[in-house]
Amino acid sequence: MSEPTHPVLRRATAEGIGTATLVATVVGSGIMATRLSADIGLQLLINALATVAALAVLIWSLGPVSGAHFNPAVTLVAASRRELAWAEAGLYVAAQVLGAVAGTVVAHLMYGLPAITASTHVRTGAGQWLGEVVATAGLLSLIGALTRTGNGRLGPALVPAWIGAAYFFTSSTSFANPAVTIGRSVTDSFSGIAPGSVLGFVAAQLVGAALGAALTELFHPRTGIPEPLDLPAPVHER
C-alpha cells in the first residue's frame, strides 16, 4: 500500500479528532448525568462508563492510524525515547490540545449551552495532585508494559480499564491527561476544572508520566530493537 501524501498530517488529524471525541464524551456524559440524576455517585458512574466505552472504541479505531495517544504525556514520553520525532510530537500535542477544546465546544452545543464557559470547579491541594501523579504514572507504566511485552493489542481493553478504575480510587477522578485537563477548563459543568487549577494538575500529570516511564524501564527494560510506544502500532510502522 502506498504511503499517503501527508502521513504526518494524517496522524496528527487522527490525534485531534480522537482527543476531541474523548473530551466531548467526558463533558457531554457529565452534562447528561446531572440532568438524569441528583445523586453524585451515580453521576460519576455514568461519566466513567461513557468515558471507558468511548476510549476503548477510539483506541481500537484510531490506534492503527496514529497510535491513539490522545494525551500529551504519552506523546512526550514517546518523543523522549526517540520513538517519535520531536517535530511530529509537537504537531500531536497541538492537535490534542485544540481537539480537547473543540470537544468541549461540541458537547456544549449539543446541549444548547454557550460554546465556552470558564469552569468554577476548583480542584487543588496535595491530595488531588497526588491522585493525578498516581493516575498518570499507572497509565504510562501500563502503556509501557503493553508495548515492551508485545501486547499492544490489549490496549483497547486495558487502558480504559485503568482509567475507569482510577475514576473511583484516585482523589482527582483521574484526568491523567494535560490536553483533557485544558479542555475541561472551559466547561462549567460536572466535569469542569477551574482554569486556576489547571497548572497544578498538568504539573502533577507530567511528574506521573516521568514516574510511569521510569517504572517501564525498571520492570521492562528495552532489549534489542526499540518498539514504538503506540497502541497499537500505526499502519505505516507495521
Buried (B, 14 or more C-beta within 10 A) or exposed (E): EEEEEEBBEBBBBBBBBBBBBBBBBBBBBBBBBBEEEEEEEEBBBBBBBBBBBBBBBBBBBBBBBBBBBBBBBBBBBBBBBEBBEEEBBBBBBBBBBBBBBBBBBBBBEEEEBEEEBEBEBEBBEEEBBBBBBBBBBBBBBBBBBBBBEEEBEBBBEBBBBBBBBBBEEBBBBBBBBBBBBBBBBBBBBBBBBBEBBBEBBBBBBBBBBBBBBBBBEEEBEEEEEEBBBBBBBBBBEE
